[in-house]
């Protein structure tokens, strides 16, 4: 156990060996929370200080990271950095504005693109981290292969309320159809895609709401860049658990007010996502990021930046839906 106070001012003037010596002689009065909090501040500001181009300092900092801070603390550091954006989504005014079947249908019509987009991030990771071509050969680390394949199994072939195997995208489409939300826009768009080579042009030319196009463009530019740790960041921190549990409460309340509305499948979808993401896929995705980033401080910095941007793009999508609902309410005011 140890107690150690380290600031960047101290680190920049000391070599790695000196820090190890200081660490060894100060193993008293253990207070890891203080240390990890201050270390996280250093980690997130590493690339914003005057020493950012000093390779020697980066190497030293990477070694300090490896010794002093467990990788799961880096996940917590990312979460701390993106907390404001995450809270903005979880408390967004949009949820309170979904009060009628028409407003719900409008929400689903937009949100289904995020569901499909999520599946594309998932498969991009599987393509990058495992062998999906012939002839087969081992690709990457076995632990990482296991993590992504386990997530793919649950997302691409989960069980619906009747026990049938379906992807979450297919489950969502069925839930939309059950409550009379239009699916022609998403299905027409997906069918129009020729391949990854032209996906950005397809998005640009598509007759879609600007917020949907911005959301999709961010995702597929990220996929085209081909860096697994960055794709994993958008996948992990822009997940469906961004829709709070209170949304299912809104759906259940709406079911009582509009008994003719068939919301059973939709409620099951969101309940299932909350259950799977919280209990299984969330922790697996965090472990996958730890495996991909290791002790590379530059990768962790990129993960944080992508996670923040992914949340901001989700906010753009939410604002687009909110604007459409406001327009709908002006045409047909709530009585």
N, C-alpha and C positions, 0 to 999 in steps of 0.2 A: 504494500500500500504506500501511496506517496502523495505529497502535496507539492505542486510546482506552479509557479506563475511565469508564463512566457508571453512576451509581447513581440510584435514584429521588429520593433526597435532593437530588442535583444538578439533575435534570430539573425538579423541581417549582418551583424558584426561578429558572428561566431561561426566557427566551422562545425560540421556535423559531429566530429569527435568531441568537441568541447561540450556540446549539448548532451551527449551521452554521459559524459562525466558528471555534468550538472544533475542529470536525471538520477544517476546512481547515488549521489550524495544527498539527495533531498527526498528520499523515500520515507517521509514522515507526515503525520497529520493529514491523512488521505482525504481528499475532497474532489472526487472526479467530476462532479457536476460543474464546479467552477472551472476546472481545466477544460472540459469538453466544450463548454459554452464559449470560452475565449478562443479555443482552438478553431471552432467552427467559424467564428468571425474572421480569423486569419485565413482560413481555407477559402471563404467566399470572396475575400478581397485580394487574394494573391495576384490575380491578373489585372487588378485595377491600380496597382502601385508602381512606383518608378522602377522597381526591380523586375518588372514582368519580362524583360528581354534578357535577363541575366540567367543563362543556362545553368551556371553553377548554383545559383540560389534556388532555381527550380528543382534541381537534382537533390539538393539538401532538404528542401521542403518535402519532396516526395518520400525521402527516407524517414523524416520525422513522422509523416503521415502513417507510414507503414508500421512504425514502432508504437506510437502513442495512441492512435485513434482506431478503434475497431471499425470494420467496413459498415456495419449496421448503423453506426453513428453518422456515417456519411449520408446514408439514406435519410436519417433524421435531420441532418443539416439541409438537405434539399427540401424536405417538407417544411422546415422552418422558413426557408427563403421564399417559398411559393405560397405561404399561408394566406397572405392578403388576397391573392387572386382566387385561391380555393374558397375562401370565405365569401368572396363576392359572388361566386357561382352558387354556393349552397344557400345563400340568403337573397338570391336575385328576386326582384319584384315580379318576374315572369310567372312564377308558380301561383301567386295570388290572383293573377289575371285570368287563369284558366278556370272558368266557372260554368261554361255551357258546353254541350256536345260539339258545337261548331268550333269553339275555341280549342277544345281538345283535339279535334280532327286536324286543325291547322297546325298545332304543335307537332303532332305525329308526322304530318306530311313533311315537315322540315327535319325533325329529329332522326327520322329513318336514315338520312344521309350520314349522320354520325355513327349509326349502328353499322352501316355498310362500310364506312371509312375505317372503323375499328377493326373489322375483319380483314381489311386490306393491310393494315399495319401488322396484324398477327401473322398473316401469310408471308409478308416481307421478311419478318424475323425468322420464320421457319426456313425460308429459302436461303437466308444468309447464314444461319447457324447450324443447319443440317444438310444432308445430301438429299435433294429432291429431283435429281436427274439420273439418267442411266449412262453407263453402268454405275452401280452404287459404290461409294467408297467413303470411309469415315471422314467426317468434316468437323473441325473444331473440337472443343472440350466435351467429353461425354456428359459431364454434369450439366453443362449449358444445353446440350441436346435434349437431355431428359426434361429440363425445366420448360423449354418451349413446346416440346411435343405433348407434355402433360396439359399445358394450357390449351393447345390446339384441340386436343381430344374433347375437352369440356366446352369449348366455344363453338367448334364446328359440328360436333355430334352430341349435344346435350339432350336431355329428355324433356318433352313437353308435359303438360298436365295429364295427358292420356298415356304417357309412357313411351311415346314414339320418339325416335332419334331425329333431331333437326338441329341445324345451325341456329344461333341466336338471331341472325338476320331473317331466316325463314319463319321463326317463331314470331318475330316482330311484325312481319308482313301479314301473317295470319291474324294477329291481334288487331292490326289496323282494319283488315277486311271485316272482322267481327263487329267492329263499332263504326262501320261505314266511312272510314277515313280513306281517301283516294290513294291508290298505290301506283297509278299509271305513270306519274312523273318519275319516281325512282326506278321503276322497272324499265321504262323507256330509256332512261339515261344509262342504266347498267348495260342494257342490250346494245346500246350505240357504241360502246367502248371496244375499239379494235385491239388495243394492247397498251402496254406501258409506254411504248415509243411515242404514242400520240395522245396520251391521257390528258396532258396539260392543255393541249389544243382543244380536245373534246370538252373539257370543263369550261374553257374560255368561251366557246361557241354555244354552249348549252343555254337553253332558255330557263335559267334558274335564278332564284333570288340571289342578289349580290353577296349576302352574308354566307349562303351555302357555298358559293363559288370560292370565296376567300378561304373558308374553312377547308375545303377539299384541296385547293391549290397548295396550302401550307403542307398538308399531309403528303401529297404526292411529290412535291419538291424534296421533302425530307427522305422519302423512300428512294427517289432517284439518286440522291446523294450517296446512299448506300453505306452509311455508318451505323452498324447495329446498335451501338450504345445510345445513339441519338434517336433512332427509331424506337428503341425500348423505352426511352424517356417519355416520348409522346404517348406510347401505348400504356405505360404504367401510370403516369400522373394525369393523363387526360381520360381516365377510365369512366365507365358508366356509374361508378359509385359517386360521381359528382352530382347525380340526381339524388337529392336527399330522401330519407324515408318518409318525410312529410308529404312527398308527392303521392305515394301510394295511399296515404290517408285522404288526400284530396280526391283521388280516384274512387275510393270506397264511399266517400261522402257524395260524390256525383252519382254513383250507382244508386244510392238511396233516392236522390232527387229526380233521377231520370231512369226508372226501373227498366224501361224499354231498351236502354243502351247496354250492349253486350260487352262488358269490361272484364269479364273473368280471365280471359287469356292475357290481356294487357297487365292486369294486376299480378298475375302469375309471373309474367316476364320480368317485371321490376322487382318483385319479391325474390325471384330466383337470382337475379343479378346481384342484389344486395347480399344474399346468402353466399353465393359462389365467390364473389370478389372479396368479401371480408374474410371468409374462412379458408379459401384455397388459392385462388388466382392472384389476389393481391400480394400475399407473402411470397408466392412463387416468382412473381414478376420482380419484386424487390431483390430476391436472391439472384435472379438472372442479371439484373443491373450490377450487382456486386461482383458477379463473375466476369462481366464484360469490362468493367472499369478497373477492378483490382485496386492498386495503389497509385493509379495514374491521375494526378491532380487535374491535369488538363481535360481528361475525359469527364471527370466529375463536374468540372466547371461547365462543360458543354451540356451535360445532362441537366444541370440546373437551368441553363439558359433556354434549352428546348422545352423543358417542363413548364416554365413560366410562359413562353410563347404559346404553347399548346392550350394553356388555360385562357390566355387572352383571346385566342381564336375561338374558343368555345363561348366566351362572353360575347364576341361579335355575333356568333350564331344565335345566341339567346336574345340579343338585342334586335336582331332581324325578325325573330318570331314575335317578340313583344310589339314591334312596330306594326306587323301585319295584324295582330290581334286588336291593337288600338284602332286601326282602320276599319276592321270588321265591326267593332263596337260602335263606331260613328255611323255606319250604315244601318246596323240593327242594334240599337242601344239595349242594354240589359234592363229589364223591367223590375 
